[in-house]
Amino acid sequence: MPISCAPADLVSASACFECVPREAQKQVELYLLNQILGTGLTVEQLVTNSACYQCIPKAMHDAVAEYLLCQIANK
């Protein structure tokens, strides 16, 4: 089911994202992108496969998300 990408709709749909502690928001974003991509990874597998997430410089975290978005768009 397609979702609206209109800014107002995105803001409304993500209203409770602030309920997630700030330090965990990026991990939640990447987890959701992984789910959308449909890799089939369980939470445990995702944790194991992303154990070195902290090895990625913070300046590159957005690039990782962009890569996943590109993979989703080209799925």
Residue pairs with C-beta under 8 A, 6 or more apart in sequence:
3 9
3 13
4 10
17 25
17 28
20 28
26 61
26 65
27 53
29 65
30 50
30 53
30 64
30 65
30 68
31 43
31 46
33 65
33 68
33 69
33 72
34 41
34 46
34 68
36 72
37 68
37 71
37 72
37 75
38 75
41 49
56 64
